[in-house]
Structures are given as structure tokens and as C-alpha cells.
């Protein structure tokens, strides 16, 4: 787990390690939610499909 600061404008920076792992690039959209008192950040369906296609091509 990583600790990040929230800017005055409510922005956070997702750590590089996590962005690389999930192939999140600048300009990508994510879904932010509240699940039983836990804040979640998830890739959008579009980005999930894009990532799955890349993984299929690579055989991973």
C-alpha cells in the first residue's frame, strides 16, 4: 500500500509502480467509488478491455 497526498484541488498522484502494473497512462479515465467505507479507484471498462486485448496479444 502506498501513502499519497491529496492536493488542494482534490488531486492525487497514483504511484509509478501501480501505474506501470496496470498500464495507466496520462489522460486515462478511472472510476472512483465508495464501497462500504473504502475509497476505490478502478480502470474504466474501456481501459480494462484495452488492457485485456494487449495481454491476449502478448500471451500473458
Residue pairs with C-beta under 8 A, 6 or more apart in sequence:
2 15
2 17
2 18
4 12
4 13
4 14
4 15
5 12
6 12
14 24
14 41
18 24
19 25
22 43
22 51
23 51
23 54
24 30
24 43
24 47
28 43
28 44
28 47
29 44
29 46
29 47
30 41
30 42
30 43
30 44
30 47
31 40
31 41
31 42
31 43
31 44
32 39
32 40
32 41
33 39
33 40
33 42
34 40
43 51
